[in-house]
């Protein structure tokens, strides 16, 4: 029962964050939207930052599972797919999630928050970098990619994706709204950048 309540509360909090950011979140409002009393929320999340941290981890886990499924992460034959193809898939799945819920993603990634949230942000970035690093390692092992410091490059790739899609210099939502071609060219450019940074040789994949 407590796990079900936890899921409902996280969902309600996520919806509020998507609408009004972290600053607009309050335990009282989350409790009301979730259909519980504030005491129930506090029993599971002692403070607002604990709740935001849980929303952050939940959102990242959903996205990471989508990416893992798309690249066949748990497939023992995954290395038969080229590293370039899998890197391209990572970029496109990441972009699909982030651009589909851009205000939500921006709030969770960039808005000021307490140490509990910052800690989970760091964890999520490291986990994403590990996922990319595994692809780079497969590519190096197969000879598709040159020898490289895979952990360093993977971390840089994750940072580039975040900044490219929701950073201060990324195209605004207004610029991308109703412009599939503009959104697509942005994602294509990021995919080519990631493949180039990884040492992919020859023609780079793009939609």
N, C-alpha and C positions, 0 to 999 in steps of 0.2 A: 504493500500500500504506500509506504513512504517513497519508494522508487517511482511509483506512478505520479504521486504528488510532485516529486522533484521534477519529473519530465514536463508536467503541465506548467509548473512555475517557470522553468527555463524557457519554455515556448512563449509564455506570456511576456517574460522579460525581453526576449529576443524581438518580439513584435514591437514592443515599446521603444527599444533601442533603434530599430529600423526607422521608426517614425520621428523620434525626437532626440536621438543620440544618448550618450551616457548621462549627460547633465539632466535630461528629462526623466530619468529613471528614479523611481522611489519605491521603497518596499510596500508602502501603503497602496500605491496604484497597482503594483504588480499583484498584490494579494487580491485586490478588488477584481482585476481582470481575470485572474486565475480561478476566482470563486472560493477563495479561502480567507480566513482571518489573518491579520498580520502576524499573530503569534505562530501560526503554522509555517509561514515563510521564514521567520526568524529561527524556528527550531531546526530548519534545514540549512539556512544561510545566515549566520550570525550578523553579517554586515552586508551593505550594498556591494562592496568590492568583491566579496566572496561570491555573490550571485553573478556579477559581471564576469568574473573569472570562469565560472561554470558555463556561462553562455559562450564565452570565447572558446573553451575547449570543445564544447559540443559542436559549435559551428565548424571549427577546424576539422574535427573528426569526421563529420559528414562529408566535407570536401575531400579530405585525404582518402577516404574510402572510395569515393567516386573516381579519383585519380588512379588509385591502385587497381580498381576493377578495369578501368579503361586501358591501362598499360599491361594488364595481365600479370600484376606483381606476384601473385601466388602461383602462377603457372610455371611448372618446372622447365618448360620449353620457352620461357619468355625471351631468353637471349637470342632466339632465332629471329626475333624482330630486331631491326637495326636500332642502334642507340639514337640515331637521328629521328627515326619515326617515333620512338617513345618520348624523346624530349619534346617533339612537336605536340604530341598528345598531352603531355603535362601542361604545356603552355596554354593549349586551347581549353582544357578542362578547368584549369585555374581561372582563366579569363571568363569562361562561361559562368562560373559561380560568382566571381567578384563583380563583374559588370552587371549580372542579373540582380544583385543586391548591393549596389555600390555604396549607398548611404550606410547600410548595416556594416559592411566590411570596413569602410573608412572609420566608423566609430570604434569598432573593436580593435583596429590596428593602430590608429593614430591619436584618438582623443585622450587627454590627460586622465590618468587613473592611478589607483593605489598600487602598492608593491605586489599584492596578490595577483592583480591583473597583469602587471609587467612580467612577473615570473612565468605566467602561462603563455604570454606572448613570446617570450624567449624560447620556451619549450616547443611551441608550435613551429617557430622558424627552424629550430634545430631538427625537428622531426621531418619537416619538409626538405631541408637540406640533405638529410640522410637518404631520403627517397631519391632525390636527384643524384646523389653521390653513387648510389648503387647502379644507376644507369650508366654513369660515367665509367665506373669500374668495369662493368660488363663490356663497354665499348673499348676500353684500353686493353682488356684481356683478349678480345677478339681481333685486335689490330685495327679496328675501325677508327678509333680515336688515338691521338698521340699520347705518350706518357705525360702526365700532368699531376699537380697536387689536387686530387679530386675533392677533398674536403673543402679546400679554399675556393675552388671554382664553383662547387655546388652552393656554398653559402652566398657567393656573389650573384649567382643566377637567381636564387630566391629573393635576394634583396632587390635585384633589378626588376623582377616581375611585380613585386609589391609597389615599388616606386613608379614603375611604368603604368600601372593600372589605377592606383589610388594615391600616388604621391603628389607633392605640391606642383610638379611640372607635368603631370599627366593631363590628357585632354579632359576638359570638364564634362560633367554629365549633360549639360546643355548642348555642348558641341557634338556629343555622340547620340543624343536623343533623336530617334526617328531617322538615323543615318546609318543603316546597316553597313554600307560600303566603308564609311569612315571607321566604324568599329572594327570591321574585318581587316582593314589595312593596318590598323593599330596592332591587332593581334598577330597578323602576318609579320610585321616588322619585329615584334618581340620574339617570335619564333625564330626568325632568321638570326637575330642577335644572339639568342641562347645557343643555337647550333654553331654559330661562328665562334663564340666564346669557348665552346667545348672542343673545338678543333675538327668539326665535321668537314670533310673534304668534298670537293665537287659541288654539284648543284644542291642548294639548300632546299629543304622541303617547305612548301607553302601551299595554302589552300588555293 
